[in-house]
């Protein structure tokens, strides 16, 4: 993923996305750069118009937004389940303490 981030950083800085530039960005970030991965990335981005790809992604993003509430419902159900588990464990602990005092 850091390879793509390096390319996006170069693009936003209006620099050429070349093997040498990507490698410099990665090394500056402390990443042990793999030359074959850099070469593959640069080759795959060669004919891509990044600005157009970003715009298409931005248009597609609102379509994905309605899916978020479904995940929120799942999170609430999980939270309720966890609260039930906590309640049971508290009751079990109280029962255990009661046996100590007989």
C-alpha positions as CSV (number, residue, x, y, z in Angstrom):
1,X,0.0,0.0,0.0
2,X,2.9,2.3,0.7
3,X,3.9,2.1,-2.9
4,X,0.6,3.5,-4.0
5,X,0.8,6.2,-1.3
6,X,4.2,7.2,-2.7
7,X,2.8,7.5,-6.2
8,X,-0.1,9.6,-4.9
9,X,2.2,11.9,-3.0
10,X,4.3,12.4,-6.1
11,X,1.2,13.1,-8.1
12,X,-0.2,15.7,-5.6
13,X,3.3,17.4,-5.6
14,X,3.0,17.5,-9.4
15,X,6.2,15.4,-9.7
16,X,6.8,12.7,-12.3
17,X,5.9,9.2,-11.1
18,X,9.1,7.4,-12.0
19,X,10.9,4.5,-10.5
20,X,13.6,6.7,-9.1
21,X,11.1,9.2,-7.5
22,X,9.0,6.4,-6.0
23,X,12.1,4.8,-4.6
24,X,13.3,8.0,-3.1
25,X,9.9,8.6,-1.4
26,X,9.8,5.1,0.0
27,X,13.3,5.2,1.3
28,X,12.6,8.6,2.9
29,X,9.7,7.0,4.7
30,X,12.0,4.2,5.9
31,X,10.5,1.5,3.7
32,X,12.9,-1.1,2.3
33,X,11.9,-0.6,-1.4
34,X,11.5,-3.6,-3.7
35,X,12.6,-2.6,-7.2
36,X,10.3,-5.1,-9.0
37,X,7.2,-3.7,-7.1
38,X,8.2,-0.2,-8.0
39,X,8.7,-1.1,-11.6
40,X,5.3,-2.8,-11.7
41,X,3.6,0.2,-10.1
42,X,5.1,2.7,-12.4
43,X,4.2,0.5,-15.4
44,X,0.6,0.1,-14.3
45,X,0.2,3.9,-13.8
46,X,1.8,4.8,-17.1
47,X,-1.5,5.2,-19.0
48,X,-3.7,6.1,-16.1
49,X,-5.0,9.7,-15.7
50,X,-4.9,9.9,-12.0
51,X,-7.1,13.0,-11.7
52,X,-9.8,11.4,-13.7
53,X,-9.6,8.2,-11.6
54,X,-9.9,10.2,-8.4
55,X,-13.0,12.0,-9.7
56,X,-14.6,8.7,-10.7
57,X,-13.8,7.3,-7.3
58,X,-15.3,10.5,-5.6
59,X,-18.5,10.1,-7.6
60,X,-18.8,6.4,-6.7
61,X,-18.1,7.0,-3.0
62,X,-21.6,8.5,-2.1
63,X,-23.2,5.3,-3.6
64,X,-21.4,3.3,-1.0
65,X,-22.4,5.6,1.9
66,X,-25.8,4.0,2.6
67,X,-24.0,0.7,3.5
68,X,-22.6,2.3,6.6
69,X,-25.8,2.2,8.7
70,X,-26.0,-1.5,8.2
71,X,-22.7,-1.9,9.8
72,X,-23.8,0.5,12.6
73,X,-26.7,-1.9,13.3
74,X,-24.4,-4.8,13.5
75,X,-22.2,-2.8,15.9
76,X,-25.2,-2.0,18.1
77,X,-26.3,-5.7,18.1
78,X,-22.7,-6.7,19.1
79,X,-22.7,-4.1,21.8
80,X,-26.0,-5.3,23.2
81,X,-24.7,-8.9,23.2
82,X,-21.6,-7.8,25.0
83,X,-23.7,-6.0,27.6
84,X,-25.7,-9.2,28.1
85,X,-22.5,-11.1,28.6
86,X,-21.3,-8.6,31.2
87,X,-24.6,-8.8,33.0
88,X,-24.4,-12.6,33.2
89,X,-20.8,-12.6,34.4
90,X,-21.7,-10.1,37.1
91,X,-24.6,-12.3,38.3
92,X,-22.3,-15.3,38.3
93,X,-19.7,-13.4,40.3
94,X,-22.3,-12.4,42.8
95,X,-23.5,-16.0,43.2
96,X,-20.0,-17.1,43.7
97,X,-19.4,-14.5,46.4
98,X,-22.6,-15.6,48.2
99,X,-21.3,-19.1,48.6
100,X,-18.3,-17.7,50.4
101,X,-20.5,-16.3,53.2
102,X,-22.9,-19.2,53.2
